[in-house]
Amino acid sequence: VEWQRVPKSRRPRMGWGSEGRSGGSGAGGGGRGGSKGQSDNRGGGFRDAPKGGSSKGSGKDSSKDGSKGDSKGSGKGKKGRAAPWSFIPLCEETDPLGLWELSQKIPDQWVDQQHGGKMSREKLHVTFLLKMTQGVEHLLRLEDICGSANPVQLQVSDLFLSHVERIRDAEVYCIGVAFSSPELKALKEQWLQEEDDRNRRTHDPYPSSDGHVSLAYVHADVWDDAKDFVDANRGVVQGKNFTVTAITYADENRDQMRLKLAGTSDETDTRSNKTRKGPTSATKVAALEIDGSVMEGGGQILRNSVAYSAILGYPVRITKIRAGRKTPGLQPQHLESFRLVRDVVSAAFEGDTVGSCGVCFRPGKLREGTFSADPKTAGAVTLMVQAAIAPLAFCSDTSEVQVHGGTDVGFSPPFDFLQRVLAPTVESMGISIEMTCKMRGFFPKGGGHVSLFVTGPKGPLKAVSIAERGHVTKIEAICFATPDDGWLDDQEVLAVESEFGPWLRDELADKGSAAKAPQVEVHCQADSPPFARTNFACCEIVVKTSTGGIFHGSAGAVEVSRNKSLYEVWGMTAEKALGPLKAQLKSGSALDEHLLDQLILPASLAQGTSRLLGGKELTLHAQTAIHIAEKMVPGVKFSITNPTPSTTLVECHGIGRRPGSAPMNPAQHNADSSQPGDLVALVSAGSLINVEQDVVASLCNDLDVFSQRNAVDACAKVAEDCFVIQGCTGPDQAVALRVELEQLLSFYGISHVSWL
């Protein structure tokens, strides 16, 4: 840590000096409007900030937490003292982002001097943490984090114009800058991990924001001119980067000290000349490397790898991303999937650009909240949701997610698969998903919007067993279209509902005198089009069986031409979907092949053995999912057999992962090298590898005594954060050995133990 007195002339007063933001871009202090292309939407409150543009109108006050940007400073505690806080100055000696220069271009006649005015140079800063009132405890925690962190990048994500709701006696708008910095957010999350939910909000009132700063507060009657100013200058600052090399701490007397991001594990306190150890958390565990070009070689590897990293709590590095594809590297939907999971777990994410062929994902702590994803393309909504479902389920409460993109696009499951096939199946495992398609989105423009709420179990997920074909009990046909006027022809609907039912029953029902006729439902619905003159239609088919299996058939949405009726389009798409669907049912498999590959991840984390009966050959996506699970989940076991020549049974013995469990060590996947019958105890990541050598030596001596007393051979595998006991003679001794070893480990402060 580098301590340095800062001249009083350059000390910003306590307070934001800017409006509070929420959302990844940090933009928007009130009013919902303002995304690009809709910058004149002037009404409505909001929970998440728009990604860009301007907003005008009323909304919820975003500055409730006591930090006002008045000229006298704020956040003061008792007897007129300021509450200690920390921040990142942006314009001390130079103006690297051009923010001071930009602020000077704002005409003085626009500025509302009574309600904030224009920010002085020293108030152009990004707040890190507020109300650090626990004195030395809070300061030392900040020192530890800074001392072990490398410099981070702060990038301008948006220039915004936003209504200031906290000002009640006038209509005032703020011109400000929003930032993106996953690394800085991860540092903040590391500091906040020791705080409860109420205190977290006190120190970080806007957890969705990476940072922001106000330039000026302007009168309402110049809104149009101010909006034009923001639109004209957004491109000037957007994308600029600032390297944060230190965080400034201001105490109750406003004396300041600069805490350097030193990038070392040990720091020296210059006041006492004592060396203090940095945090011994999973952040020190080396990232597990994943080859992104193997097997399926695409998004499946990315989505499953980042989901496992978030849930198991250790970093992952993915290389050779989509190396064999026509356009290698991350595409917008992959990047947005990463960013969505990043926000759920407060991760540091390196390589977060379109086209990047290598990324490193370092998770923080899973926490429920409100999240969003928008690749600005027709990227598949269902695949972005697939990446986030499991991490969201391992949060402690319900989370809300708003996802934009393509709901019905090629080479990905459509929305109806997500809602009618995947969601009810994972619900049996303990994951509740409520979802609404607010707008369909199609290639090439996208424009779809799906809203969902995800709630996970309090304990481990339940294993799932869909291992018998059973008989068809229900057939559903979902015939949707997106006409401009929102109306369907009554005659066509009547014809479809009366004719499709008998037709689909004849095609899909089990044959034979003993087979009971399945229930058939045909739904015709007009959904909202994302854009004018965007009329697409499709018939999605869902088949359910008596053993809990669900199958899905779809030929994909097609654009409705003027010379074709919806009856014809729905019939054509249904007929195309029937071929592959009938082949799956005939094979004897118990569930849809695409559902099987998406169940591998939750099954690997569930408690107990999941059994899934697929077709003659597993899809490449399913094989890839199993490969990633075996590589990333310590203790998971798979068995793959062929009960019949046309079916494949996947049995997965999950690890029983619980929400809130301690991080795991990726090296523990090597613990399976122990012999059958050995007892293997996995401990939290860093429990051994980060312990001082003399402590490890003492522990090994005690293990020798333990071994001699019990006539076994017990050893510690330090690099893998696990213990192995060989020579156990039976179940009774195994129980006694587990109890005794856990008692021994508790003496050394190791309390989280899981047994293979």
C-alpha positions in Angstrom: 0.0 0.0 0.0 1.3 3.4 -0.9 0.3 6.1 1.6 0.4 9.7 0.3 -1.0 13.0 1.5 -3.1 14.7 -1.1 -3.1 18.5 -1.2 -6.4 19.9 0.1 -6.9 21.8 -3.1 -7.4 18.5 -4.9 -9.6 16.8 -2.3 -13.1 16.2 -3.4 -15.8 16.6 -0.8 -17.7 13.6 0.4 -20.6 12.7 -1.9 -21.3 11.4 -5.3 -21.4 14.7 -7.1 -23.4 12.6 -9.6 -26.7 10.8 -9.9 -27.0 7.2 -8.8 -27.3 4.6 -11.5 -28.3 1.1 -11.9 -27.7 -1.4 -14.8 -24.5 -2.5 -16.5 -23.9 0.8 -18.3 -24.5 2.9 -15.1 -26.8 5.2 -17.1 -30.2 6.5 -16.0 -31.1 8.2 -12.8 -34.8 8.5 -13.4 -37.2 7.9 -16.3 -37.3 4.8 -18.4 -36.7 6.1 -21.9 -33.6 6.6 -23.7 -32.2 3.5 -25.4 -30.7 4.3 -28.8 -33.4 4.8 -31.4 -35.9 5.7 -28.7 -34.3 8.7 -27.1 -37.5 10.7 -26.9 -39.4 8.4 -24.7 -40.1 10.7 -21.7 -42.1 8.7 -19.2 -42.1 5.9 -16.7 -40.2 4.8 -13.7 -37.6 2.0 -14.0 -35.5 -0.6 -12.2 -32.7 -1.0 -14.7 -31.0 1.8 -16.5 -31.1 2.1 -20.3 -28.0 1.1 -22.2 -27.6 4.5 -23.7 -29.3 7.7 -24.8 -31.5 10.1 -22.7 -34.4 10.0 -20.4 -37.0 12.5 -19.4 -39.9 12.1 -17.0 -40.4 10.8 -13.5 -39.2 7.6 -11.9 -38.0 6.2 -8.6 -35.6 8.3 -6.7 -32.1 6.8 -7.4 -30.3 8.8 -4.7 -32.0 7.6 -1.5 -28.9 6.5 0.3 -27.6 9.7 1.7 -25.0 10.9 -0.8 -26.1 14.2 -2.3 -24.0 16.1 -4.7 -24.3 19.6 -3.2 -21.5 22.0 -3.1 -21.0 21.7 0.6 -20.3 18.0 0.6 -22.4 15.3 2.2 -22.3 11.9 3.9 -21.4 13.6 7.1 -21.5 11.8 10.3 -21.9 13.1 13.9 -20.5 16.5 15.0 -20.1 17.7 11.4 -17.5 15.1 10.4 -17.7 13.3 7.0 -18.2 9.6 6.8 -15.0 7.9 5.5 -15.3 6.8 1.9 -13.2 5.8 -1.1 -13.0 6.9 -4.7 -11.0 7.0 -7.9 -10.0 10.6 -9.1 -10.3 11.0 -12.9 -8.7 14.5 -13.5 -5.9 15.1 -11.0 -3.0 16.2 -13.1 -4.2 15.5 -16.6 -7.6 14.9 -18.3 -7.0 11.4 -19.9 -10.7 10.8 -20.7 -11.4 14.4 -21.8 -14.2 14.7 -19.2 -13.1 18.1 -17.9 -12.7 19.4 -21.5 -16.1 18.1 -22.3 -17.8 19.6 -19.2 -16.4 23.0 -20.2 -18.3 22.8 -23.5 -21.7 22.7 -21.6 -23.0 26.3 -21.9 -23.2 28.1 -18.5 -26.8 29.3 -19.3 -27.9 25.7 -19.3 -26.6 25.0 -15.8 -28.9 25.0 -12.8 -26.6 26.5 -10.2 -29.1 26.1 -7.4 -29.3 22.3 -7.8 -25.8 21.0 -8.3 -24.3 23.3 -11.0 -21.4 22.2 -13.0 -18.8 19.8 -11.4 -15.5 21.3 -10.4 -12.4 19.4 -11.6 -11.8 17.7 -8.2 -15.3 16.3 -8.2 -14.8 14.4 -11.4 -14.3 11.1 -9.6 -15.8 7.6 -9.5 -17.1 6.5 -6.1 -15.8 3.1 -4.9 -17.4 2.6 -1.4 -19.4 4.9 0.9 -19.8 5.2 4.6 -16.8 3.2 5.6 -17.5 4.0 9.3 -16.0 1.0 11.0 -12.7 2.8 11.2 -9.5 0.7 11.1 -11.5 -2.5 10.2 -12.9 -1.1 7.0 -9.6 0.6 6.1 -7.5 -2.5 6.6 -9.9 -4.6 4.5 -9.5 -2.1 1.7 -5.7 -2.2 2.1 -5.6 -5.9 1.8 -7.7 -5.9 -1.4 -5.7 -3.1 -3.0 -2.4 -4.7 -2.0 -3.2 -8.0 -3.8 -4.8 -6.5 -6.9 -3.3 -5.4 -10.2 -4.3 -2.2 -11.9 -7.7 -2.3 -13.6 -9.3 -0.7 -16.6 -12.2 1.7 -16.4 -13.9 2.2 -19.8 -16.5 4.9 -20.7 -19.6 3.0 -21.7 -22.0 5.9 -22.2 -22.7 9.6 -22.1 -26.2 10.1 -20.7 -28.9 12.7 -20.0 -31.1 11.7 -17.1 -33.8 13.1 -14.9 -32.8 13.8 -11.2 -35.7 12.5 -9.2 -34.3 13.4 -5.8 -34.7 17.1 -6.6 -38.4 17.9 -5.7 -38.7 21.6 -6.1 -37.6 21.8 -9.7 -37.3 19.7 -12.8 -33.5 19.1 -13.3 -31.5 16.9 -15.6 -28.0 15.5 -15.3 -25.4 15.2 -18.0 -23.1 12.4 -17.0 -20.8 9.6 -17.9 -21.2 5.9 -17.2 -18.3 3.5 -16.9 -17.8 -0.3 -17.4 -15.2 -2.1 -15.3 -15.8 -5.7 -14.3 -12.4 -5.8 -12.6 -13.2 -2.8 -10.4 -16.6 -4.2 -9.6 -15.0 -7.5 -8.6 -12.7 -5.6 -6.2 -15.7 -3.9 -4.7 -17.5 -7.2 -4.4 -14.5 -8.7 -2.6 -14.6 -6.0 0.0 -18.4 -6.4 0.4 -18.4 -10.1 0.9 -18.0 -9.7 4.7 -21.1 -7.4 4.9 -24.8 -8.4 5.2 -27.3 -7.3 2.7 -28.4 -4.1 4.5 -24.8 -2.9 5.0 -23.9 -3.8 1.4 -26.5 -1.4 0.2 -25.2 1.3 2.6 -21.7 1.0 1.2 -22.7 0.4 -2.4 -26.2 1.9 -3.1 -26.0 1.0 -6.8 -24.7 -2.6 -7.0 -25.6 -2.9 -10.7 -23.4 0.0 -11.7 -19.7 -0.2 -12.5 -19.3 3.6 -11.9 -20.4 7.0 -13.1 -19.8 10.7 -12.7 -21.9 13.8 -13.3 -20.6 16.7 -15.4 -23.4 19.2 -14.9 -27.0 19.6 -13.8 -29.1 21.5 -16.3 -32.6 23.2 -16.5 -35.5 21.3 -18.0 -36.2 23.9 -20.7 -32.9 23.0 -22.4 -33.6 19.3 -22.5 -33.8 19.2 -26.3 -30.5 21.1 -26.6 -28.9 18.9 -23.9 -30.0 15.8 -25.6 -28.5 16.9 -28.9 -25.2 17.7 -27.0 -25.2 14.2 -25.5 -25.9 12.5 -28.8 -23.3 14.6 -30.6 -20.5 13.9 -28.1 -21.3 10.3 -27.1 -18.9 9.0 -29.7 -16.1 11.3 -28.5 -15.8 9.7 -25.1 -17.4 6.3 -25.5 -14.9 3.5 -25.4 -12.1 5.5 -23.9 -10.1 3.7 -21.2 -8.5 4.9 -17.9 -6.1 2.7 -15.9 -6.9 2.7 -12.2 -3.6 2.3 -10.4 -4.8 3.4 -6.9 -7.9 4.0 -4.8 -8.1 7.1 -2.7 -9.4 6.8 0.9 -10.8 9.9 2.7 -11.2 9.7 6.5 -13.7 11.6 8.7 -11.4 14.7 8.6 -11.2 14.5 4.8 -7.5 13.6 5.0 -6.7 11.4 2.1 -4.4 8.6 1.4 -3.8 6.7 -1.9 -3.9 2.9 -1.7 -1.9 1.6 -4.6 -3.1 -1.5 -6.6 0.2 -3.2 -6.0 -0.4 -6.6 -7.6 1.3 -8.6 -4.8 0.0 -11.1 -2.2 1.7 -9.4 0.8 1.7 -5.7 1.6 3.8 -3.6 4.0 2.0 -1.2 6.2 4.2 1.9 6.0 2.9 3.1 9.4 4.0 0.1 11.4 6.5 -1.6 9.0 4.6 -4.8 9.6 4.0 -7.3 6.8 0.4 -8.4 6.5 -0.8 -11.3 4.4 -3.2 -10.7 1.6 -6.5 -12.5 1.4 -6.3 -16.3 1.2 -9.3 -16.9 -1.0 -10.0 -18.7 -4.1 -8.8 -15.7 -6.1 -5.3 -17.2 -5.7 -6.3 -20.5 -7.3 -4.9 -20.9 -10.8 -7.5 -20.8 -13.5 -8.5 -24.1 -15.1 -7.7 -24.0 -18.8 -10.4 -25.1 -21.2 -9.8 -25.7 -25.0 -12.6 -24.0 -26.7 -12.0 -25.8 -30.0 -12.6 -29.4 -29.0 -15.7 -31.5 -29.8 -18.7 -29.2 -30.5 -16.1 -26.3 -30.5 -18.7 -23.6 -30.0 -21.1 -21.9 -27.6 -21.8 -25.0 -25.6 -18.3 -25.1 -24.2 -18.4 -21.4 -23.4 -21.8 -21.4 -21.7 -21.2 -24.5 -19.6 -17.7 -23.5 -18.6 -18.7 -20.1 -17.3 -21.7 -21.5 -15.5 -19.5 -24.1 -13.7 -17.0 -21.4 -12.8 -19.7 -19.2 -11.3 -21.2 -22.1 -9.3 -18.1 -23.9 -8.1 -16.3 -20.6 -7.4 -13.0 -21.0 -9.2 -11.5 -19.2 -12.3 -11.5 -20.6 -15.8 -9.5 -19.6 -18.8 -11.0 -20.6 -22.2 -8.6 -20.6 -25.2 -9.1 -21.2 -29.0 -12.7 -20.0 -28.8 -14.6 -21.3 -31.9 -11.3 -21.8 -33.6 -12.8 -24.1 -36.2 -15.7 -21.9 -37.1 -16.0 -19.6 -40.2 -15.9 -16.6 -37.8 -13.7 -17.6 -34.9 -13.9 -15.9 -31.5 -16.7 -14.5 -29.4 -19.8 -13.4 -31.2 -22.2 -10.9 -29.6 -24.5 -13.5 -28.1 -21.6 -15.4 -26.5 -20.2 -12.1 -25.1 -23.6 -11.2 -23.7 -23.9 -14.6 -22.1 -20.6 -14.1 -20.3 -21.6 -10.6 -19.2 -24.9 -11.8 -17.9 -23.2 -14.5 -15.7 -20.5 -12.0 -14.8 -23.1 -9.7 -13.3 -24.8 -12.6 -11.4 -21.5 -13.6 -9.8 -19.7 -10.2 -9.7 -16.8 -11.7 -11.7 -13.7 -10.2 -13.3 -13.9 -10.9 -17.0 -10.9 -10.6 -19.2 -11.1 -10.6 -23.0 -14.7 -9.3 -23.1 -14.7 -8.1 -26.7 -16.4 -9.4 -29.9 -13.9 -11.6 -31.8 -11.8 -12.4 -28.7 -10.4 -16.0 -29.0 -9.4 -16.2 -25.3 -11.1 -15.2 -22.1 -10.5 -15.5 -18.3 -13.4 -15.5 -15.9 -12.8 -15.0 -12.2 -16.0 -15.4 -10.2 -16.9 -13.5 -7.1 -20.0 -14.3 -5.0 -23.3 -15.4 -6.4 -26.1 -13.0 -5.5 -29.7 -12.6 -6.6 -30.8 -9.4 -8.3 -32.2 -7.9 -11.4 -30.1 -8.5 -14.6 -30.4 -7.9 -18.3 -28.7 -9.0 -21.5 -28.9 -7.5 -25.0 -26.5 -8.4 -27.8 -28.1 -5.8 -30.1 -28.4 -8.6 -32.7 -30.7 -11.6 -33.3 -28.5 -13.7 -31.0 -30.5 -16.5 -29.4 -32.3 -15.5 -26.2 -32.6 -19.2 -25.2 -28.8 -19.7 -25.3 -28.1 -16.7 -23.2 -30.7 -17.9 -20.7 -29.2 -21.4 -20.8 -25.9 -20.0 -19.6 -27.4 -18.2 -16.6 -30.1 -20.5 -15.4 -27.9 -22.7 -13.2 -25.9 -19.8 -11.7 -29.2 -18.0 -10.9 -30.6 -21.1 -9.3 -27.6 -21.2 -6.9 -28.3 -17.7 -5.6 -30.1 -17.4 -2.4 -33.4 -16.0 -3.7 -35.4 -15.1 -6.8 -33.7 -13.2 -9.6 -35.3 -11.3 -12.5 -33.7 -11.3 -15.9 -34.7 -9.3 -19.0 -33.2 -10.7 -22.2 -33.4 -9.2 -25.7 -32.4 -10.7 -29.0 -33.8 -13.5 -31.2 -36.5 -15.8 -29.7 -37.0 -17.9 -32.8 -33.8 -18.1 -34.8 -31.8 -20.9 -36.6 -29.3 -23.2 -34.9 -30.8 -22.7 -31.4 -33.8 -23.8 -29.4 -36.9 -21.5 -29.8 -38.6 -19.8 -26.9 -41.3 -22.5 -26.7 -38.7 -25.1 -26.1 -37.4 -23.1 -23.2 -40.8 -22.5 -21.7 -42.6 -25.8 -22.4 -39.7 -28.3 -22.4 -36.7 -27.2 -20.4 -38.5 -25.2 -17.7 -40.9 -27.9 -16.5 -38.1 -30.5 -16.5 -35.7 -28.5 -14.3 -38.6 -27.6 -12.1 -38.7 -31.3 -11.0 -35.0 -30.8 -10.0 -35.9 -27.8 -7.8 -35.4 -24.8 -10.2 -38.5 -22.7 -10.7 -38.6 -20.6 -13.9 -41.4 -18.2 -14.7 -41.1 -16.6 -18.1 -43.0 -14.4 -20.5 -42.3 -13.7 -24.1 -43.1 -10.0 -24.4 -42.1 -9.9 -28.0 -40.9 -12.4 -30.6 -37.6 -11.7 -32.3 -36.3 -13.1 -35.7 -33.3 -13.2 -37.9 -31.7 -10.8 -38.9 -32.9 -7.9 -36.8 -33.8 -9.6 -33.5 -35.9 -7.3 -31.4 -37.3 -10.1 -29.2 -37.8 -9.6 -25.4 -38.2 -12.3 -22.8 -38.8 -11.7 -19.1 -38.1 -14.4 -16.6 -37.9 -15.0 -12.8 -35.6 -17.8 -11.6 -35.7 -19.3 -8.1 -33.5 -22.1 -6.9 -33.7 -24.6 -4.0 -32.4 -23.9 -0.6 -30.5 -27.3 -0.7 -28.9 -29.3 -3.5 -30.7 -29.9 -6.8 -32.7 -33.2 -7.0 -31.5 -35.9 -9.4 -33.8 -36.5 -12.4 -34.7 -39.9 -13.9 -36.2 -40.1 -17.4 -35.0 -43.6 -18.4 -38.1 -45.2 -19.8 -39.9 -44.3 -23.0 -43.5 -44.7 -21.6 -46.4 -43.8 -23.8 -47.5 -40.5 -25.4 -50.1 -38.8 -23.1 -50.3 -35.3 -24.5 -49.6 -33.5 -27.8 -49.5 -29.7 -28.0 -49.3 -27.6 -31.2 -48.4 -23.9 -30.7 -49.2 -22.0 -33.8 -48.0 -18.4 -33.6 -47.8 -15.5 -36.0 -46.8 -11.8 -35.6 -49.2 -9.9 -37.9 -48.9 -6.1 -37.8 -52.5 -5.6 -36.8 -52.4 -8.3 -34.1 -55.3 -10.2 -35.5 -55.7 -13.7 -36.8 -58.4 -14.7 -39.3 -61.1 -16.6 -37.4 -61.8 -18.9 -40.3 -58.1 -20.0 -40.5 -57.9 -20.5 -36.7 -61.1 -22.6 -36.7 -59.7 -24.7 -39.6 -56.4 -25.2 -37.9 -57.8 -26.1 -34.5 -60.3 -28.6 -36.0 -58.0 -30.3 -38.5 -54.5 -30.3 -36.8 -55.7 -32.2 -33.7 -56.7 -35.4 -35.5 -53.8 -35.1 -37.9 -51.2 -34.8 -35.1 -52.8 -37.5 -33.0 -52.6 -39.9 -36.0 -49.0 -39.0 -36.7 -47.6 -39.1 -33.1 -49.8 -41.3 -30.9 -48.5 -44.8 -30.0 -49.9 -47.5 -32.2 -51.6 -50.7 -31.0 -54.8 -51.7 -29.4 -53.5 -51.2 -25.9 -52.4 -47.6 -26.5 -54.6 -45.0 -25.0 -55.4 -42.0 -27.2 -53.4 -39.0 -26.1 -54.9 -35.6 -25.3 -54.3 -33.0 -28.1 -54.3 -29.3 -27.8 -53.9 -26.8 -30.6 -53.2 -23.1 -29.7 -53.3 -20.3 -32.3 -51.9 -17.0 -31.0 -51.0 -13.6 -32.4 -47.7 -12.3 -30.8 -46.3 -8.8 -30.9 -44.0 -8.2 -33.9 -40.6 -6.6 -33.0 -40.8 -4.2 -36.0 -43.5 -3.1 -38.5 -44.1 -5.5 -41.4 -42.4 -8.4 -39.6 -44.9 -11.2 -39.9 -43.3 -14.5 -39.1 -45.1 -17.7 -38.2 -44.4 -21.3 -37.1 -46.1 -24.4 -35.6 -44.1 -25.7 -32.6 -45.0 -29.3 -31.5 -44.5 -30.6 -27.9 -45.1 -34.3 -27.0 -45.3 -35.5 -23.3 -45.0 -39.1 -22.1 -46.2 -41.0 -19.1 -42.7 -41.2 -17.7 -42.0 -37.5 -17.6 -40.3 -37.3 -20.9 -40.9 -34.2 -23.2 -40.1 -34.0 -26.9 -40.1 -31.0 -29.1 -40.4 -30.5 -32.9 -39.8 -27.3 -34.8 -38.9 -26.3 -38.4 -38.2 -22.7 -37.3 -40.1 -19.6 -37.9 -40.6 -18.5 -41.5 -41.7 -15.1 -42.9 -45.3 -15.1 -44.1 -45.6 -14.0 -47.8 -48.6 -12.3 -49.2 -49.6 -15.3 -51.4 -49.7 -17.8 -48.5 -52.3 -18.1 -45.7 -51.4 -18.8 -42.1 -53.1 -22.2 -42.5 -50.6 -23.1 -45.2 -47.6 -21.8 -43.3 -48.5 -23.5 -40.1 -49.2 -26.7 -41.9 -45.9 -26.6 -43.8 -43.8 -25.9 -40.7 -45.7 -28.6 -38.7 -45.1 -31.2 -41.5 -41.3 -30.4 -41.5 -41.2 -30.7 -37.7 -42.9 -34.1 -37.7 -40.1 -36.1 -39.4 -37.3 -35.6 -36.8 -39.9 -35.7 -34.0 -41.3 -39.1 -35.1 -37.8 -40.5 -35.5 -37.0 -39.6 -31.9 -40.2 -41.2 -30.6 -39.6 -44.3 -32.7 -36.0 -44.8 -31.4 -37.2 -45.6 -27.9 -35.5 -42.6 -26.3 -37.2 -41.2 -23.2 -36.7 -37.5 -23.8 -35.8 -35.0 -26.4 -32.2 -35.1 -27.6 -31.7 -31.4 -27.1 -33.2 -31.5 -23.6 -30.8 -34.3 -22.7 -27.7 -32.2 -23.4 -29.1 -29.3 -21.4 -29.7 -31.5 -18.4 -26.1 -32.7 -18.1 -25.0 -29.5 -16.2 -27.7 -29.5 -13.5 -27.5 -33.3 -13.2 -23.7 -33.1 -12.5 -24.4 -30.7 -9.6 -27.5 -32.5 -8.2 -27.6 -34.9 -5.2 -27.9 -38.5 -6.3 -27.8 -40.3 -9.7 -29.7 -38.9 -12.7 -30.7 -41.3 -15.5 -31.4 -40.1 -19.0 -32.3 -42.4 -21.9 -31.3 -40.9 -25.3 -31.2 -42.2 -28.8 -28.8 -44.4 -30.6 -26.0 -41.8 -30.5 -25.7 -38.9 -28.2 -25.6 -35.5 -29.9 -22.3 -33.7 -30.1 -23.6 -31.1 -27.7 -24.4 -33.8 -25.2 -21.0 -35.3 -25.5 -19.4 -31.9 -25.1 -21.5 -31.2 -22.0 -20.3 -34.5 -20.4 -16.7 -33.7 -21.4 -16.8 -30.2 -19.7 -18.5 -31.7 -16.6 -15.8 -34.3 -16.2 -13.1 -31.7 -16.6 -14.6 -29.1 -14.3 -16.7 -30.8 -11.6 -14.6 -32.6 -8.9 -16.2 -35.9 -8.0 -18.8 -36.2 -10.7 -19.2 -39.7 -12.3 -20.7 -40.6 -15.6 -21.7 -44.0 -17.0 -22.8 -44.4 -20.6 -24.3 -47.7 -21.8 -26.6 -49.0 -24.6 -29.6 -50.8 -23.2 -30.8 -51.5 -26.7 -29.1 -51.0 -30.1 -31.2 -47.8 -30.6 -30.8 -46.2 -27.2 -28.1 -44.8 -25.0 -28.4 -44.5 -21.2 -26.5 -41.7 -19.5 -26.1 -42.1 -15.7 -24.7 -39.1 -13.8 -23.8 -39.3 -10.1 -23.9 -35.6 -9.1 -21.8 -34.0 -6.3 -24.8 -32.5 -4.3 -23.6 -29.0 -4.6 -25.5 -26.6 -2.2 -26.1 -22.9 -2.6 -23.5 -21.0 -0.5 -21.0 -23.8 -0.5 -17.3 -22.8 -0.3 -15.3 -22.5 -3.6 -13.8 -25.6 -5.0 -10.3 -26.1 -6.3 -10.1 -27.1 -10.0 -7.1 -29.3 -9.2 -9.5 -31.6 -7.3 -10.7 -33.2 -10.5 -7.4 -35.1 -10.3 -8.4 -36.6 -6.9 -10.2 -39.3 -8.8 -6.8 -40.9 -9.4 -7.2 -42.5 -6.0 -7.9 -46.3 -5.9 -11.4 -47.7 -5.6 -12.4 -48.0 -1.9 -10.2 -45.0 -0.9 -11.8 -42.2 1.0 -11.3 -38.8 -0.5 -12.1 -35.6 1.4 -12.3 -32.4 -0.6 -11.8 -29.1 1.2 -12.4 -25.5 0.2 -10.2 -24.0 -2.5 -7.1 -22.6 -0.9 -7.5 -24.5 2.4 -4.1 -26.2 1.9 -2.4 -24.6 -1.0 -2.5 -21.1 0.6 -1.4 -22.3 4.1 2.1 -21.6 5.4 4.5 -24.6 5.1 5.0 -25.0 8.8 1.3 -25.4 9.3 1.1 -28.0 6.6 4.0 -29.9 8.2 2.2 -29.9 11.5 -0.9 -31.2 9.9 1.0 -34.0 8.1 2.6 -35.1 11.4 -0.9 -35.4 12.9 -2.0 -37.4 9.8 0.8 -39.8 10.5 -0.5 -40.3 14.1 -4.0 -40.7 12.7 -2.8 -43.3 10.2 -0.9 -45.4 12.9 -3.8 -45.4 15.3 -6.3 -46.5 12.6 -4.0 -48.8 10.6 -4.6 -46.8 7.4 -2.6 -44.5 5.2 -3.8 -40.9 5.2 -2.1 -38.1 3.3 -2.7 -34.6 2.3 -2.7 -33.6 -1.4 -1.8 -30.0 -1.0 -2.0 -28.9 -4.7 -5.4 -30.5 -5.0 -6.8 -29.3 -1.6 -7.9 -32.8 -0.6 -7.1 -35.7 1.7 -6.9 -39.4 0.8 -7.3 -42.3 3.2 -6.2 -45.7 1.9 -6.7 -49.1 3.6 -10.3 -48.7 4.9 -11.7 -52.1 5.8 -15.4 -51.5 5.6 -18.4 -49.2 6.0 -18.3 -49.0 9.8 -14.6 -48.0 9.8 -15.3 -45.5 7.0 -17.8 -43.7 9.1 -15.4 -43.5 12.1 -12.5 -42.3 9.9 -14.6 -39.5 8.4 -15.7 -38.3 11.8 -12.2 -38.4 13.3 -10.6 -36.7 10.3 -13.2 -33.9 10.3 -12.4 -33.3 14.0 -8.7 -33.2 13.2 -9.2 -30.7 10.3 -11.5 -28.5 12.4 -8.5 -28.0 14.8 -6.8 -26.3 11.8 -9.8 -24.2 10.9 -10.9 -26.4 8.0 -14.6 -26.8 8.4 -16.0 -27.3 4.9 -15.3 -31.0 3.9 -17.1 -33.0 1.3 -16.5 -36.7 0.7 -16.2 -38.6 -2.6 
